[in-house]
Amino acid sequence: MKLTLIAVASTVVALSLSAQAEDMPGMKMDAMPMEGMQMKQETKQAPVAKAGGTIKAIDTTKHTVTIAHGAVPAVQWPPMTMAFSVTQDQLKGLEVGDHVSFSFRLEGGRATIVSIKK
């Protein structure tokens, strides 16, 4: 009998608290004008690293350029050959074998070219 009373009392308290939380008069924003309010979104971009290297392959279907590059101290990389994401516009005028200097950003485990030039 005591357990039943405790269970009922706990349920009543829990329901009354949730009902009270739903109606918080100080938090109503229905009539508050939102136009003109600046909504700040915090966007943190990964830092840009710079490197130089030689283009080994260009894949226009996957939007990647493979570059054999030197060490990149900014991201603690040794020299290696790897693919970078790139846009079609960034590839204009570039060919396999070109020596390039480029900057890139590491985001979500993917290296994306920010700028690239001969």
N, CA, C and O atoms as a printed pandas DataFrame, in Angstrom:
     atom_number atom_name residue_name chain_id  residue_number  x_coord  y_coord  z_coord
0              1         N          MET        A               1    0.807   -1.188    0.000
1              2        CA          MET        A               1    0.000    0.000    0.000
2              3         C          MET        A               1    0.855    1.259    0.000
3              4         O          MET        A               1    0.555    2.222   -0.706
4              5         N          LYS        A               2    1.947    1.247    0.815
5              6        CA          LYS        A               2    2.835    2.402    0.871
6              7         C          LYS        A               2    3.510    2.623   -0.483
7              8         O          LYS        A               2    3.667    3.762   -0.922
8              9         N          LEU        A               3    3.907    1.541   -1.142
9             10        CA          LEU        A               3    4.558    1.654   -2.447
10            11         C          LEU        A               3    3.615    2.262   -3.477
11            12         O          LEU        A               3    4.039    3.044   -4.329
12            13         N          THR        A               4    2.344    1.905   -3.399
13            14        CA          THR        A               4    1.360    2.460   -4.328
14            15         C          THR        A               4    1.207    3.960   -4.100
15            16         O          THR        A               4    1.161    4.729   -5.060
16            17         N          LEU        A               5    1.129    4.386   -2.838
17            18        CA          LEU        A               5    1.016    5.807   -2.526
18            19         C          LEU        A               5    2.250    6.581   -2.983
19            20         O          LEU        A               5    2.136    7.685   -3.516
20            21         N          ILE        A               6    3.410    6.006   -2.777
21            22        CA          ILE        A               6    4.658    6.659   -3.195
22            23         C          ILE        A               6    4.700    6.772   -4.720
23            24         O          ILE        A               6    5.094    7.814   -5.245
24            25         N          ALA        A               7    4.310    5.742   -5.422
25            26        CA          ALA        A               7    4.300    5.762   -6.885
26            27         C          ALA        A               7    3.317    6.797   -7.413
27            28         O          ALA        A               7    3.639    7.536   -8.343
28            29         N          VAL        A               8    2.124    6.860   -6.832
29            30        CA          VAL        A               8    1.111    7.825   -7.262
30            31         C          VAL        A               8    1.604    9.246   -6.974
31            32         O          VAL        A               8    1.491   10.127   -7.826
32            33         N          ALA        A               9    2.148    9.466   -5.775
33            34        CA          ALA        A               9    2.638   10.800   -5.399
34            35         C          ALA        A               9    3.777   11.231   -6.323
35            36         O          ALA        A               9    3.835   12.390   -6.732
36            37         N          SER        A              10    4.669   10.321   -6.650
37            38        CA          SER        A              10    5.789   10.628   -7.542
38            39         C          SER        A              10    5.298   10.987   -8.940
39            40         O          SER        A              10    5.820   11.907   -9.569
40            41         N          THR        A              11    4.307   10.268   -9.417
41            42        CA          THR        A              11    3.738   10.542  -10.740
42            43         C          THR        A              11    3.066   11.908  -10.763
43            44         O          THR        A              11    3.233   12.660  -11.723
44            45         N          VAL        A              12    2.317   12.235   -9.733
45            46        CA          VAL        A              12    1.635   13.529   -9.659
46            47         C          VAL        A              12    2.659   14.656   -9.638
47            48         O          VAL        A              12    2.487   15.655  -10.338
48            49         N          VAL        A              13    3.708   14.517   -8.857
49            50        CA          VAL        A              13    4.749   15.553   -8.779
50            51         C          VAL        A              13    5.441   15.711  -10.136
51            52         O          VAL        A              13    5.647   16.834  -10.597
52            53         N          ALA        A              14    5.796   14.613  -10.766
53            54        CA          ALA        A              14    6.476   14.677  -12.059
54            55         C          ALA        A              14    5.601   15.338  -13.114
55            56         O          ALA        A              14    6.087   16.156  -13.895
56            57         N          LEU        A              15    4.317   14.995  -13.148
57            58        CA          LEU        A              15    3.409   15.584  -14.130
58            59         C          LEU        A              15    3.187   17.068  -13.876
59            60         O          LEU        A              15    3.109   17.855  -14.819
60            61         N          SER        A              16    3.087   17.448  -12.625
61            62        CA          SER        A              16    2.857   18.868  -12.327
62            63         C          SER        A              16    4.092   19.698  -12.673
63            64         O          SER        A              16    3.964   20.835  -13.125
64            65         N          LEU        A              17    5.279   19.142  -12.465
65            66        CA          LEU        A              17    6.502   19.872  -12.820
66            67         C          LEU        A              17    6.622   20.044  -14.330
67            68         O          LEU        A              17    7.014   21.111  -14.804
68            69         N          SER        A              18    6.288   19.006  -15.085
69            70        CA          SER        A              18    6.399   19.134  -16.539
70            71         C          SER        A              18    5.343   20.087  -17.081
71            72         O          SER        A              18    5.606   20.820  -18.035
72            73         N          ALA        A              19    4.153   20.089  -16.487
73            74        CA          ALA        A              19    3.108   21.017  -16.924
74            75         C          ALA        A              19    3.511   22.454  -16.612
75            76         O          ALA        A              19    3.252   23.357  -17.407
76            77         N          GLN        A              20    4.133   22.667  -15.475
77            78        CA          GLN        A              20    4.562   23.999  -15.087
78            79         C          GLN        A              20    5.705   24.467  -15.990
79            80         O          GLN        A              20    5.769   25.649  -16.330
80            81         N          ALA        A              21    6.587   23.587  -16.374
81            82        CA          ALA        A              21    7.715   23.945  -17.223
82            83         C          ALA        A              21    7.257   24.346  -18.619
83            84         O          ALA        A              21    7.900   25.175  -19.263
84            85         N          GLU        A              22    6.154   23.769  -19.099
85            86        CA          GLU        A              22    5.644   24.106  -20.421
86            87         C          GLU        A              22    5.121   25.524  -20.485
87            88         O          GLU        A              22    5.162   26.142  -21.549
88            89         N          ASP        A              23    4.631   26.058  -19.384
89            90        CA          ASP        A              23    4.038   27.384  -19.385
90            91         C          ASP        A              23    4.900   28.321  -18.548
91            92         O          ASP        A              23    4.595   28.595  -17.387
92            93         N          MET        A              24    5.974   28.805  -19.150
93            94        CA          MET        A              24    6.858   29.748  -18.473
94            95         C          MET        A              24    6.597   31.122  -19.065
95            96         O          MET        A              24    7.143   31.447  -20.119
96            97         N          PRO        A              25    5.771   31.942  -18.410
97            98        CA          PRO        A              25    5.355   33.215  -18.992
98            99         C          PRO        A              25    6.517   34.144  -19.329
99           100         O          PRO        A              25    6.413   34.920  -20.279
100          101         N          GLY        A              26    7.574   34.094  -18.613
101          102        CA          GLY        A              26    8.712   34.962  -18.883
102          103         C          GLY        A              26    9.478   34.576  -20.129
103          104         O          GLY        A              26   10.314   35.346  -20.603
104          105         N          MET        A              27    9.210   33.402  -20.669
105          106        CA          MET        A              27    9.956   32.906  -21.817
106          107         C          MET        A              27    9.158   32.947  -23.114
107          108         O          MET        A              27    9.628   32.452  -24.138
108          109         N          LYS        A              28    7.973   33.521  -23.091
109          110        CA          LYS        A              28    7.165   33.593  -24.316
110          111         C          LYS        A              28    7.788   34.605  -25.266
111          112         O          LYS        A              28    8.075   35.737  -24.879
112          113         N          MET        A              29    7.993   34.192  -26.507
113          114        CA          MET        A              29    8.606   35.062  -27.498
114          115         C          MET        A              29    7.724   35.199  -28.727
115          116         O          MET        A              29    8.180   35.639  -29.782
116          117         N          ASP        A              30    6.449   34.816  -28.587
117          118        CA          ASP        A              30    5.538   34.847  -29.730
118          119         C          ASP        A              30    5.386   36.244  -30.311
119          120         O          ASP        A              30    5.386   36.410  -31.531
120          121         N          ALA        A              31    5.255   37.255  -29.449
121          122        CA          ALA        A              31    5.003   38.609  -29.920
122          123         C          ALA        A              31    6.288   39.412  -30.105
123          124         O          ALA        A              31    6.236   40.596  -30.441
124          125         N          MET        A              32    7.416   38.790  -29.893
125          126        CA          MET        A              32    8.686   39.494  -30.000
126          127         C          MET        A              32    9.103   39.622  -31.462
127          128         O          MET        A              32    9.238   38.609  -32.147
128          129         N          PRO        A              33    9.312   40.851  -31.959
129          130        CA          PRO        A              33    9.726   41.011  -33.362
130          131         C          PRO        A              33   11.156   40.508  -33.547
131          132         O          PRO        A              33   12.053   40.875  -32.788
132          133         N          MET        A              34   11.358   39.676  -34.550
133          134        CA          MET        A              34   12.672   39.086  -34.781
134          135         C          MET        A              34   13.449   39.772  -35.897
135          136         O          MET        A              34   14.667   39.617  -35.986
136          137         N          GLU        A              35   12.752   40.538  -36.762
137          138        CA          GLU        A              35   13.472   41.185  -37.841
138          139         C          GLU        A              35   14.397   42.249  -37.258
139          140         O          GLU        A              35   14.058   42.935  -36.294
140          141         N          GLY        A              36   15.532   42.363  -37.850
141          142        CA          GLY        A              36   16.512   43.338  -37.390
142          143         C          GLY        A              36   17.424   42.806  -36.300
143          144         O          GLY        A              36   18.412   43.453  -35.950
144          145         N          MET        A              37   17.110   41.642  -35.759
145          146        CA          MET        A              37   17.960   41.062  -34.730
146          147         C          MET        A              37   19.086   40.294  -35.394
147          148         O          MET        A              37   18.862   39.509  -36.315
148          149         N          GLN        A              38   20.271   40.524  -34.927
149          150        CA          GLN        A              38   21.409   39.806  -35.482
150          151         C          GLN        A              38   21.522   38.457  -34.799
151          152         O          GLN        A              38   21.631   38.367  -33.576
152          153         N          MET        A              39   21.494   37.421  -35.601
153          154        CA          MET        A              39   21.658   36.079  -35.073
154          155         C          MET        A              39   23.099   35.657  -35.348
155          156         O          MET        A              39   23.499   35.466  -36.497
156          157         N          LYS        A              40   23.845   35.520  -34.303
157          158        CA          LYS        A              40   25.249   35.154  -34.464
158          159         C          LYS        A              40   25.387   33.655  -34.487
159          160         O          LYS        A              40   24.937   32.951  -33.583
160          161         N          GLN        A              41   26.014   33.187  -35.534
161          162        CA          GLN        A              41   26.353   31.779  -35.596
162          163         C          GLN        A              41   27.853   31.674  -35.521
163          164         O          GLN        A              41   28.575   32.309  -36.289
164          165         N          GLU        A              42   28.304   30.888  -34.614
165          166        CA          GLU        A              42   29.731   30.747  -34.461
166          167         C          GLU        A              42   30.233   29.689  -35.424
167          168         O          GLU        A              42   29.865   28.517  -35.340
168          169         N          THR        A              43   31.072   30.126  -36.331
169          170        CA          THR        A              43   31.652   29.189  -37.286
170          171         C          THR        A              43   33.154   29.220  -37.117
171          172         O          THR        A              43   33.803   30.250  -37.297
172          173         N          LYS        A              44   33.669   28.105  -36.778
173          174        CA          LYS        A              44   35.109   28.001  -36.626
174          175         C          LYS        A              44   35.655   27.212  -37.802
175          176         O          LYS        A              44   35.347   26.032  -37.974
176          177         N          GLN        A              45   36.463   27.874  -38.604
177          178        CA          GLN        A              45   37.068   27.187  -39.728
178          179         C          GLN        A              45   38.441   26.691  -39.309
179          180         O          GLN        A              45   39.137   27.305  -38.500
180          181         N          ALA        A              46   38.796   25.578  -39.881
181          182        CA          ALA        A              46   40.112   25.026  -39.612
182          183         C          ALA        A              46   41.162   25.973  -40.175
183          184         O          ALA        A              46   40.918   26.633  -41.185
184          185         N          PRO        A              47   42.324   26.049  -39.539
185          186        CA          PRO        A              47   43.374   26.923  -40.056
186          187         C          PRO        A              47   43.872   26.443  -41.423
187          188         O          PRO        A              47   43.758   25.267  -41.769
188          189         N          VAL        A              48   44.419   27.375  -42.175
189          190        CA          VAL        A              48   44.941   27.067  -43.500
190          191         C          VAL        A              48   46.433   26.742  -43.387
191          192         O          VAL        A              48   47.184   27.450  -42.715
192          193         N          ALA        A              49   46.845   25.671  -44.048
193          194        CA          ALA        A              49   48.258   25.288  -44.098
194          195         C          ALA        A              49   48.753   25.490  -45.535
195          196         O          ALA        A              49   47.976   25.400  -46.486
196          197         N          LYS        A              50   50.048   25.762  -45.679
197          198        CA          LYS        A              50   50.631   25.986  -47.004
198          199         C          LYS        A              50   51.673   24.930  -47.295
199          200         O          LYS        A              50   52.360   24.441  -46.398
200          201         N          ALA        A              51   51.778   24.583  -48.593
201          202        CA          ALA        A              51   52.754   23.581  -49.012
202          203         C          ALA        A              51   53.086   23.787  -50.483
203          204         O          ALA        A              51   52.471   24.598  -51.177
204          205         N          GLY        A              52   54.066   23.036  -50.928
205          206        CA          GLY        A              52   54.444   23.035  -52.337
206          207         C          GLY        A              52   54.639   21.602  -52.778
207          208         O          GLY        A              52   54.963   20.732  -51.969
208          209         N          GLY        A              53   54.440   21.352  -54.082
209          210        CA          GLY        A              53   54.611   19.991  -54.553
210          211         C          GLY        A              53   54.393   19.880  -56.050
211          212         O          GLY        A              53   54.319   20.877  -56.767
212          213         N          THR        A              54   54.292   18.632  -56.502
213          214        CA          THR        A              54   54.121   18.322  -57.919
214          215         C          THR        A              54   52.817   17.573  -58.113
215          216         O          THR        A              54   52.523   16.618  -57.393
216          217         N          ILE        A              55   52.031   18.015  -59.098
217          218        CA          ILE        A              55   50.761   17.346  -59.393
218          219         C          ILE        A              55   51.052   15.996  -60.031
219          220         O          ILE        A              55   51.759   15.913  -61.035
220          221         N          LYS        A              56   50.503   14.942  -59.443
221          222        CA          LYS        A              56   50.687   13.581  -59.946
222          223         C          LYS        A              56   49.458   13.069  -60.690
223          224         O          LYS        A              56   49.579   12.236  -61.589
224          225         N          ALA        A              57   48.267   13.566  -60.318
225          226        CA          ALA        A              57   47.037   13.130  -60.989
226          227         C          ALA        A              57   45.942   14.170  -60.764
227          228         O          ALA        A              57   45.923   14.878  -59.758
228          229         N          ILE        A              58   45.032   14.238  -61.735
229          230        CA          ILE        A              58   43.858   15.097  -61.630
230          231         C          ILE        A              58   42.649   14.233  -61.964
231          232         O          ILE        A              58   42.594   13.618  -63.029
232          233         N          ASP        A              59   41.676   14.187  -61.049
233          234        CA          ASP        A              59   40.451   13.413  -61.266
234          235         C          ASP        A              59   39.271   14.374  -61.252
235          236         O          ASP        A              59   38.811   14.795  -60.191
236          237         N          THR        A              60   38.787   14.716  -62.444
237          238        CA          THR        A              60   37.700   15.692  -62.543
238          239         C          THR        A              60   36.353   15.116  -62.093
239          240         O          THR        A              60   35.458   15.877  -61.727
240          241         N          THR        A              61   36.193   13.800  -62.113
241          242        CA          THR        A              61   34.920   13.218  -61.661
242          243         C          THR        A              61   34.826   13.195  -60.136
243          244         O          THR        A              61   33.744   13.381  -59.578
244          245         N          LYS        A              62   35.951   12.968  -59.463
245          246        CA          LYS        A              62   35.961   12.957  -57.992
246          247         C          LYS        A              62   36.321   14.319  -57.414
247          248         O          LYS        A              62   36.303   14.506  -56.198
248          249         N          HIS        A              63   36.650   15.270  -58.288
249          250        CA          HIS        A              63   37.060   16.615  -57.863
250          251         C          HIS        A              63   38.247   16.551  -56.910
251          252         O          HIS        A              63   38.230   17.137  -55.828
252          253         N          THR        A              64   39.282   15.824  -57.341
253          254        CA          THR        A              64   40.493   15.731  -56.534
254          255         C          THR        A              64   41.727   15.983  -57.389
255          256         O          THR        A              64   41.724   15.766  -58.601
256          257         N          VAL        A              65   42.768   16.442  -56.733
257          258        CA          VAL        A              65   44.086   16.581  -57.349
258          259         C          VAL        A              65   45.064   15.872  -56.417
259          260         O          VAL        A              65   45.076   16.119  -55.212
260          261         N          THR        A              66   45.877   14.994  -56.985
261          262        CA          THR        A              66   46.866   14.265  -56.191
262          263         C          THR        A              66   48.192   14.985  -56.319
263          264         O          THR        A              66   48.678   15.230  -57.423
264          265         N          ILE        A              67   48.774   15.323  -55.173
265          266        CA          ILE        A              67   50.009   16.105  -55.144
266          267         C          ILE        A              67   51.049   15.398  -54.285
267          268         O          ILE        A              67   50.766   14.961  -53.170
268          269         N          ALA        A              68   52.276   15.294  -54.836
269          270        CA          ALA        A              68   53.425   14.833  -54.054
270          271         C          ALA        A              68   54.000   16.103  -53.425
271          272         O          ALA        A              68   54.614   16.918  -54.113
272          273         N          HIS        A              69   53.799   16.265  -52.121
273          274        CA          HIS        A              69   54.203   17.512  -51.464
274          275         C          HIS        A              69   55.296   17.283  -50.442
275          276         O          HIS        A              69   55.531   16.164  -49.984
276          277         N          GLY        A              70   55.959   18.380  -50.097
277          278        CA          GLY        A              70   56.979   18.334  -49.060
278          279         C          GLY        A              70   56.351   18.300  -47.686
279          280         O          GLY        A              70   55.131   18.203  -47.551
280          281         N          ALA        A              71   57.185   18.379  -46.670
281          282        CA          ALA        A              71   56.705   18.380  -45.288
282          283         C          ALA        A              71   55.824   19.612  -45.050
283          284         O          ALA        A              71   56.054   20.686  -45.606
284          285         N          VAL        A              72   54.806   19.414  -44.201
285          286        CA          VAL        A              72   53.900   20.515  -43.854
286          287         C          VAL        A              72   53.922   20.649  -42.325
287          288         O          VAL        A              72   53.125   20.016  -41.632
288          289         N          PRO        A              73   54.837   21.474  -41.806
289          290        CA          PRO        A              73   54.965   21.609  -40.353
290          291         C          PRO        A              73   53.687   22.070  -39.656
291          292         O          PRO        A              73   53.445   21.686  -38.512
292          293         N          ALA        A              74   52.869   22.882  -40.317
293          294        CA          ALA        A              74   51.653   23.408  -39.682
294          295         C          ALA        A              74   50.702   22.305  -39.232
295          296         O          ALA        A              74   49.964   22.481  -38.263
296          297         N          VAL        A              75   50.714   21.167  -39.930
297          298        CA          VAL        A              75   49.849   20.044  -39.554
298          299         C          VAL        A              75   50.665   18.801  -39.196
299          300         O          VAL        A              75   50.128   17.701  -39.069
300          301         N          GLN        A              76   51.958   19.002  -39.040
301          302        CA          GLN        A              76   52.901   17.944  -38.639
302          303         C          GLN        A              76   52.884   16.752  -39.592
303          304         O          GLN        A              76   52.864   15.598  -39.164
304          305         N          TRP        A              77   52.892   17.053  -40.900
305          306        CA          TRP        A              77   52.923   16.011  -41.921
306          307         C          TRP        A              77   54.321   15.875  -42.488
307          308         O          TRP        A              77   55.003   16.874  -42.717
308          309         N          PRO        A              78   54.747   14.650  -42.715
309          310        CA          PRO        A              78   56.001   14.442  -43.455
310          311         C          PRO        A              78   55.708   14.582  -44.949
311          312         O          PRO        A              78   54.545   14.677  -45.341
312          313         N          PRO        A              79   56.743   14.594  -45.784
313          314        CA          PRO        A              79   56.492   14.599  -47.234
314          315         C          PRO        A              79   55.686   13.359  -47.623
315          316         O          PRO        A              79   55.931   12.269  -47.105
316          317         N          MET        A              80   54.733   13.525  -48.529
317          318        CA          MET        A              80   53.914   12.390  -48.981
318          319         C          MET        A              80   53.188   12.755  -50.257
319          320         O          MET        A              80   53.221   13.902  -50.702
320          321         N          THR        A              81   52.525   11.759  -50.846
321          322        CA          THR        A              81   51.669   11.961  -52.010
322          323         C          THR        A              81   50.245   11.656  -51.580
323          324         O          THR        A              81   49.961   10.587  -51.041
324          325         N          MET        A              82   49.352   12.608  -51.825
325          326        CA          MET        A              82   47.973   12.411  -51.393
326          327         C          MET        A              82   47.019   13.215  -52.255
327          328         O          MET        A              82   47.428   14.124  -52.977
328          329         N          ALA        A              83   45.723   12.864  -52.170
329          330        CA          ALA        A              83   44.677   13.558  -52.925
330          331         C          ALA        A              83   44.062   14.656  -52.064
331          332         O          ALA        A              83   43.862   14.488  -50.861
332          333         N          PHE        A              84   43.768   15.777  -52.703
333          334        CA          PHE        A              84   43.112   16.912  -52.069
334          335         C          PHE        A              84   41.810   17.190  -52.813
335          336         O          PHE        A              84   41.757   17.053  -54.035
336          337         N          SER        A              85   40.773   17.574  -52.100
337          338        CA          SER        A              85   39.530   18.009  -52.741
338          339         C          SER        A              85   39.787   19.357  -53.392
339          340         O          SER        A              85   40.507   20.196  -52.852
340          341         N          VAL        A              86   39.180   19.555  -54.577
341          342        CA          VAL        A              86   39.434   20.780  -55.331
342          343         C          VAL        A              86   38.223   21.102  -56.198
343          344         O          VAL        A              86   37.465   20.200  -56.558
344          345         N          THR        A              87   38.033   22.360  -56.534
345          346        CA          THR        A              87   36.939   22.740  -57.436
346          347         C          THR        A              87   37.458   22.758  -58.873
347          348         O          THR        A              87   38.665   22.818  -59.110
348          349         N          GLN        A              88   36.535   22.704  -59.817
349          350        CA          GLN        A              88   36.913   22.755  -61.242
350          351         C          GLN        A              88   37.630   24.061  -61.556
351          352         O          GLN        A              88   38.605   24.067  -62.308
352          353         N          ASP        A              89   37.159   25.163  -60.991
353          354        CA          ASP        A              89   37.790   26.459  -61.250
354          355         C          ASP        A              89   39.244   26.481  -60.793
355          356         O          ASP        A              89   40.096   27.071  -61.458
356          357         N          GLN        A              90   39.530   25.844  -59.670
357          358        CA          GLN        A              90   40.900   25.824  -59.161
358          359         C          GLN        A              90   41.833   25.021  -60.064
359          360         O          GLN        A              90   43.042   25.256  -60.070
360          361         N          LEU        A              91   41.286   24.082  -60.821
361          362        CA          LEU        A              91   42.104   23.232  -61.689
362          363         C          LEU        A              91   42.440   23.868  -63.034
363          364         O          LEU        A              91   43.294   23.358  -63.760
364          365         N          LYS        A              92   41.788   24.963  -63.373
365          366        CA          LYS        A              92   42.007   25.587  -64.682
366          367         C          LYS        A              92   43.483   25.917  -64.890
367          368         O          LYS        A              92   44.115   26.571  -64.060
368          369         N          GLY        A              93   44.010   25.450  -66.011
369          370        CA          GLY        A              93   45.398   25.736  -66.370
370          371         C          GLY        A              93   46.425   24.836  -65.712
371          372         O          GLY        A              93   47.622   24.992  -65.952
372          373         N          LEU        A              94   45.988   23.904  -64.893
373          374        CA          LEU        A              94   46.933   22.995  -64.228
374          375         C          LEU        A              94   46.976   21.657  -64.941
375          376         O          LEU        A              94   45.963   21.175  -65.447
376          377         N          GLU        A              95   48.167   21.059  -64.977
377          378        CA          GLU        A              95   48.346   19.763  -65.624
378          379         C          GLU        A              95   49.217   18.872  -64.755
379          380         O          GLU        A              95   49.949   19.348  -63.887
380          381         N          VAL        A              96   49.127   17.573  -65.001
381          382        CA          VAL        A              96   49.986   16.610  -64.313
382          383         C          VAL        A              96   51.438   16.991  -64.609
383          384         O          VAL        A              96   51.794   17.271  -65.754
384          385         N          GLY        A              97   52.263   16.997  -63.573
385          386        CA          GLY        A              97   53.672   17.361  -63.716
386          387         C          GLY        A              97   53.971   18.797  -63.303
387          388         O          GLY        A              97   55.132   19.146  -63.085
388          389         N          ASP        A              98   52.936   19.637  -63.191
389          390        CA          ASP        A              98   53.152   21.032  -62.774
390          391         C          ASP        A              98   53.640   21.092  -61.334
391          392         O          ASP        A              98   53.159   20.365  -60.465
392          393         N          HIS        A              99   54.613   21.980  -61.099
393          394        CA          HIS        A              99   55.056   22.277  -59.734
394          395         C          HIS        A              99   54.155   23.394  -59.227
395          396         O          HIS        A              99   54.027   24.429  -59.881
396          397         N          VAL        A             100   53.532   23.199  -58.071
397          398        CA          VAL        A             100   52.553   24.153  -57.547
398          399         C          VAL        A             100   52.839   24.517  -56.097
399          400         O          VAL        A             100   53.448   23.753  -55.348
400          401         N          SER        A             101   52.380   25.706  -55.727
401          402        CA          SER        A             101   52.304   26.060  -54.309
402          403         C          SER        A             101   50.813   26.155  -54.016
403          404         O          SER        A             101   50.041   26.644  -54.840
404          405         N          PHE        A             102   50.420   25.693  -52.858
405          406        CA          PHE        A             102   48.995   25.636  -52.547
406          407         C          PHE        A             102   48.763   25.800  -51.056
407          408         O          PHE        A             102   49.657   25.586  -50.237
408          409         N          SER        A             103   47.549   26.183  -50.733
409          410        CA          SER        A             103   47.126   26.221  -49.335
410          411         C          SER        A             103   45.884   25.342  -49.228
411          412         O          SER        A             103   45.109   25.211  -50.176
412          413         N          PHE        A             104   45.719   24.758  -48.076
413          414        CA          PHE        A             104   44.594   23.833  -47.885
414          415         C          PHE        A             104   44.110   23.899  -46.456
415          416         O          PHE        A             104   44.778   24.429  -45.569
416          417         N          ARG        A             105   42.933   23.345  -46.262
417          418        CA          ARG        A             105   42.289   23.304  -44.955
418          419         C          ARG        A             105   41.935   21.852  -44.649
419          420         O          ARG        A             105   41.454   21.133  -45.524
420          421         N          LEU        A             106   42.166   21.426  -43.432
421          422        CA          LEU        A             106   41.780   20.082  -42.991
422          423         C          LEU        A             106   40.452   20.180  -42.260
423          424         O          LEU        A             106   40.354   20.827  -41.217
424          425         N          GLU        A             107   39.427   19.533  -42.812
425          426        CA          GLU        A             107   38.107   19.554  -42.189
426          427         C          GLU        A             107   37.518   18.160  -42.208
427          428         O          GLU        A             107   37.315   17.579  -43.273
428          429         N          GLY        A             108   37.249   17.637  -41.059
429          430        CA          GLY        A             108   36.632   16.319  -40.961
430          431         C          GLY        A             108   37.467   15.218  -41.592
431          432         O          GLY        A             108   36.918   14.297  -42.196
432          433         N          GLY        A             109   38.771   15.296  -41.462
433          434        CA          GLY        A             109   39.636   14.270  -42.018
434          435         C          GLY        A             109   39.849   14.408  -43.523
435          436         O          GLY        A             109   40.450   13.536  -44.151
436          437         N          ARG        A             110   39.360   15.495  -44.095
437          438        CA          ARG        A             110   39.492   15.711  -45.542
438          439         C          ARG        A             110   40.305   16.982  -45.773
439          440         O          ARG        A             110   40.056   18.008  -45.140
440          441         N          ALA        A             111   41.275   16.911  -46.679
441          442        CA          ALA        A             111   42.086   18.067  -47.028
442          443         C          ALA        A             111   41.490   18.726  -48.276
443          444         O          ALA        A             111   41.341   18.086  -49.318
444          445         N          THR        A             112   41.151   20.009  -48.155
445          446        CA          THR        A             112   40.517   20.747  -49.233
446          447         C          THR        A             112   41.381   21.923  -49.650
447          448         O          THR        A             112   41.791   22.730  -48.815
448          449         N          ILE        A             113   41.654   22.017  -50.938
449          450        CA          ILE        A             113   42.471   23.110  -51.470
450          451         C          ILE        A             113   41.711   24.423  -51.297
451          452         O          ILE        A             113   40.532   24.525  -51.638
452          453         N          VAL        A             114   42.410   25.426  -50.761
453          454        CA          VAL        A             114   41.873   26.775  -50.645
454          455         C          VAL        A             114   42.340   27.589  -51.846
455          456         O          VAL        A             114   41.555   28.309  -52.463
456          457         N          SER        A             115   43.636   27.466  -52.173
457          458        CA          SER        A             115   44.186   28.122  -53.355
458          459         C          SER        A             115   45.342   27.278  -53.887
459          460         O          SER        A             115   46.022   26.581  -53.135
460          461         N          ILE        A             116   45.546   27.359  -55.205
461          462        CA          ILE        A             116   46.623   26.599  -55.835
462          463         C          ILE        A             116   47.102   27.381  -57.052
463          464         O          ILE        A             116   46.291   27.910  -57.813
464          465         N          LYS        A             117   48.435   27.456  -57.240
465          466        CA          LYS        A             117   48.991   28.140  -58.409
466          467         C          LYS        A             117   50.343   27.563  -58.770
467          468         O          LYS        A             117   51.044   26.977  -57.945
468          469         N          LYS        A             118   50.686   27.755  -60.056
469          470        CA          LYS        A             118   51.980   27.271  -60.568
470          471         C          LYS        A             118   53.094   28.116  -59.995
471          472         O          LYS        A             118   54.264   27.880  -60.295
